[in-house]
Amino acid sequence: MADSFGTALAAAMEAADMTQMRFAAKVGLNQGQLSRVIAGKRRPPLKELSKWFEVLGLTKAKRDHLHLLAHLAHATPWLRTYVHALLRHSGDLSPDISWDGRRSGLVAEDDGRGDE
């Protein structure tokens, strides 16, 4: 899977057989703005992502993945580097928390010591 929002978005657009021009028009951007998002020169607009995902007809797993990458695009460079290193090390770029707030993976058990 792609490790940047722009790369993942470009792949999703290609899978939906959608050009930059056509996608930009459907989501209310011009092609230049979209091109900058894909190139990583502009951060994706978080409030507009659900519309973008709907236009692309993405599965829940792909939406969750793109959502994670979009939020990483808004993080500090240090945090992005750190998270990408963790994800590469784990071999899994899928978030274990759904964007509806529910965990989809195992929750660590409480050891009774509390936060230290």
SULRAMO-V801207 format. One record per residue. RES is the residue in one letter. SS is DSSP state (~ for helix, > for strand, _ for the rest). PSI is psi in radians with two decimals (* if undefined). D_LAST is the distance of its C-alpha to the last C-alpha in Angstrom with 2 decimals. Layout:
# SULRAMO-V801207
res->RES ss->SS psi->PSI d_last->D_LAST
res->RES ss->SS psi->PSI d_last->D_LAST
This chain:
# SULRAMO-V801207
res->M ss->_ psi->2.73 d_last->35.76
res->A ss->_ psi->2.63 d_last->35.80
res->D ss->_ psi->0.20 d_last->32.83
res->S ss->_ psi->2.66 d_last->33.92
res->F ss->~ psi->-0.78 d_last->34.85
res->G ss->~ psi->-0.77 d_last->38.36
res->T ss->~ psi->-0.76 d_last->39.09
res->A ss->~ psi->-0.68 d_last->37.90
res->L ss->~ psi->-0.77 d_last->39.87
res->A ss->~ psi->-0.71 d_last->42.96
res->A ss->~ psi->-0.70 d_last->42.75
res->A ss->~ psi->-0.68 d_last->42.43
res->M ss->~ psi->-0.72 d_last->45.40
res->E ss->~ psi->-0.75 d_last->47.41
res->A ss->~ psi->-0.55 d_last->46.69
res->A ss->_ psi->0.08 d_last->47.89
res->D ss->_ psi->0.85 d_last->50.94
res->M ss->_ psi->2.23 d_last->50.19
res->T ss->_ psi->2.85 d_last->51.15
res->Q ss->~ psi->-0.76 d_last->49.16
res->M ss->~ psi->-0.82 d_last->52.00
res->R ss->~ psi->-0.78 d_last->52.08
res->F ss->~ psi->-0.80 d_last->48.31
res->A ss->~ psi->-0.77 d_last->48.07
res->A ss->~ psi->-0.70 d_last->50.90
res->K ss->~ psi->-0.49 d_last->49.31
res->V ss->~ psi->0.08 d_last->45.98
res->G ss->_ psi->0.48 d_last->47.60
res->L ss->_ psi->2.91 d_last->47.05
res->N ss->_ psi->2.88 d_last->49.62
res->Q ss->~ psi->-0.61 d_last->49.68
res->G ss->~ psi->-0.74 d_last->48.62
res->Q ss->~ psi->-0.79 d_last->45.40
res->L ss->~ psi->-0.73 d_last->44.58
res->S ss->~ psi->-0.69 d_last->45.49
res->R ss->~ psi->-0.62 d_last->43.01
res->V ss->~ psi->-0.81 d_last->40.20
res->I ss->~ psi->-0.66 d_last->41.18
res->A ss->~ psi->-0.12 d_last->41.38
res->G ss->_ psi->0.23 d_last->37.89
res->K ss->_ psi->-0.17 d_last->39.49
res->R ss->_ psi->2.37 d_last->38.61
res->R ss->_ psi->2.55 d_last->35.49
res->P ss->_ psi->2.51 d_last->36.20
res->P ss->_ psi->1.87 d_last->36.48
res->L ss->~ psi->-0.63 d_last->33.60
res->K ss->~ psi->-0.29 d_last->35.55
res->E ss->~ psi->-0.08 d_last->38.49
res->L ss->~ psi->-0.69 d_last->36.87
res->S ss->~ psi->-0.66 d_last->37.82
res->K ss->~ psi->-0.76 d_last->41.43
res->W ss->~ psi->-0.81 d_last->41.28
res->F ss->~ psi->-0.63 d_last->39.98
res->E ss->~ psi->-0.78 d_last->42.66
res->V ss->~ psi->-0.66 d_last->45.37
res->L ss->~ psi->-0.23 d_last->44.30
res->G ss->_ psi->0.75 d_last->44.10
res->L ss->_ psi->2.61 d_last->40.79
res->T ss->_ psi->2.88 d_last->39.24
res->K ss->~ psi->-0.73 d_last->35.85
res->A ss->~ psi->-0.74 d_last->34.28
res->K ss->~ psi->-0.65 d_last->35.93
res->R ss->~ psi->-0.81 d_last->34.98
res->D ss->~ psi->-0.75 d_last->31.28
res->H ss->~ psi->-0.84 d_last->31.53
res->L ss->~ psi->-0.62 d_last->33.40
res->H ss->~ psi->-0.79 d_last->31.05
res->L ss->~ psi->-0.84 d_last->28.09
res->L ss->~ psi->-0.62 d_last->30.28
res->A ss->~ psi->-0.75 d_last->31.45
res->H ss->~ psi->-0.64 d_last->27.99
res->L ss->~ psi->-0.57 d_last->27.26
res->A ss->~ psi->-0.41 d_last->30.52
res->H ss->_ psi->-0.11 d_last->29.09
res->A ss->_ psi->2.93 d_last->25.91
res->T ss->_ psi->2.70 d_last->25.84
res->P ss->~ psi->-0.70 d_last->27.54
res->W ss->~ psi->-0.81 d_last->24.44
res->L ss->~ psi->-0.72 d_last->22.52
res->R ss->~ psi->-0.83 d_last->25.69
res->T ss->~ psi->-0.77 d_last->26.05
res->Y ss->~ psi->-0.84 d_last->22.51
res->V ss->~ psi->-0.75 d_last->22.81
res->H ss->~ psi->-0.66 d_last->26.33
res->A ss->~ psi->-0.76 d_last->25.28
res->L ss->~ psi->-0.76 d_last->22.67
res->L ss->~ psi->-0.71 d_last->25.36
res->R ss->~ psi->-0.72 d_last->27.99
res->H ss->~ psi->-0.70 d_last->25.91
res->S ss->~ psi->-0.31 d_last->25.27
res->G ss->_ psi->0.23 d_last->28.92
res->D ss->_ psi->2.05 d_last->28.29
res->L ss->_ psi->0.16 d_last->28.78
res->S ss->_ psi->2.29 d_last->28.51
res->P ss->_ psi->2.60 d_last->25.60
res->D ss->_ psi->0.14 d_last->23.96
res->I ss->> psi->2.16 d_last->23.77
res->S ss->_ psi->2.69 d_last->27.16
res->W ss->_ psi->0.00 d_last->27.97
res->D ss->_ psi->0.11 d_last->28.78
res->G ss->_ psi->-0.11 d_last->25.06
res->R ss->_ psi->2.46 d_last->25.10
res->R ss->> psi->2.44 d_last->23.29
res->S ss->_ psi->-0.09 d_last->25.91
res->G ss->_ psi->-2.95 d_last->23.84
res->L ss->_ psi->2.54 d_last->21.66
res->V ss->_ psi->2.34 d_last->18.37
res->A ss->_ psi->2.44 d_last->15.54
res->E ss->_ psi->2.59 d_last->15.28
res->D ss->_ psi->2.24 d_last->12.47
res->D ss->_ psi->0.04 d_last->11.50
res->G ss->_ psi->-0.08 d_last->11.01
res->R ss->_ psi->-0.25 d_last->7.61
res->G ss->_ psi->-3.10 d_last->6.31
res->D ss->_ psi->2.30 d_last->3.76
res->E ss->_ psi->* d_last->0.00
